Structure formats: C-alpha cells, structure tokens
Amino acid sequence: MRILLVDDDANCLEDLVSVLEPAGHQCHSYTVPEKALASYEKDSYDVVITDMKMPGISGIEVLKRVRALNPGARVIINTGYRDVETAISAVNNGAYAFFGKPIDLNDLMETLERIDREINHTQRDKLEHARLAMEYARLKQAYEDLQKLLKEKKAK
C-alpha cells in the first residue's frame, strides 16, 4: 500500500518507515503537514497516518483536508495526547483509527491489513461490475440481433 506519513518528529517517521517498508508498504513521509497535503493532492495514497499535535496544522486539520479531497480516504491519527476530546474529534471527523504513542505496531499492522482487504474487495467489486456490464452489453446485442432476425423471417 502507498502510505503518507505526517509527523513533526522525524524520528517517529523513521521508526514507522523502518517497520512499514519491510512489510511491503511504500511510504512517503513529511515533517511539514502543508507539504504532505500538497503531496496528497498530487499523488494517490491508500492510507494517511498523521500525528495529532504539530506546529501549524493539527492532525484533525490534516484529516479534514484529506477527507475534503477524498471522502473515502483512510486516515489514521497517531498521538501522544490520549485525551477523550481528541479521540472524539478524530472519530467525528472520520478518522479510520486512533492510536496513542508509542503506537502498538501489532495493532497498526492489523489495521493496515484490514484496509488492504477492504481495498482489494473494492477493486474486485469494480472488476466484477465491469465484467457484468460487458456481459450485459453482449447479451443485449445478441437479443437485438435475434429480434431483427425474427422480424426479417416474419416479413418473408
């Protein structure tokens, strides 16, 4: 999966990358939220993992902006501040998950696996829909051809 990482702590980003990339994920990390958002506007990401408290733009603001660009975006909030208000705000704004720091890597990997399954399921659904649309078009054409032949036969 393509993952956009946002955290003002470069060490935290390095730690996440060192776990996620060996697991097969492609990570793009930013310590400046504005640059991360600019990257999100240009590129496609499956998941955004953002810190909550950062200078300038908060994780909630990153969440809001990403979801404004893509309402189906999967955004995970990672924070050292585990207060209830922050968690409620994250959930109310459509966060996919909310983790405290230090992040439990097993929980994170399970969450990413669940997202991967959802993405694959959605892609399979789209492929099946396209296959059925093609089959419908083929059957419709065959039906129209048959109707035409029957009319010609009746006319003789």
ABEGO torsion letter per residue (X at the ends): XBBBBBBABAAAAAAAAAAAAAAGBBBBBBABAAAAAAAAAABBBABBBBBABBBGBBAAAAAAAAAAABAABBBBBBBABABAAAAAAAAAAGBABBBBOBBBAAAAAAAAAAAAAAAAAAAAAAAAAAAAAAAAAAAAAAAAAAAAAAAAAAAX
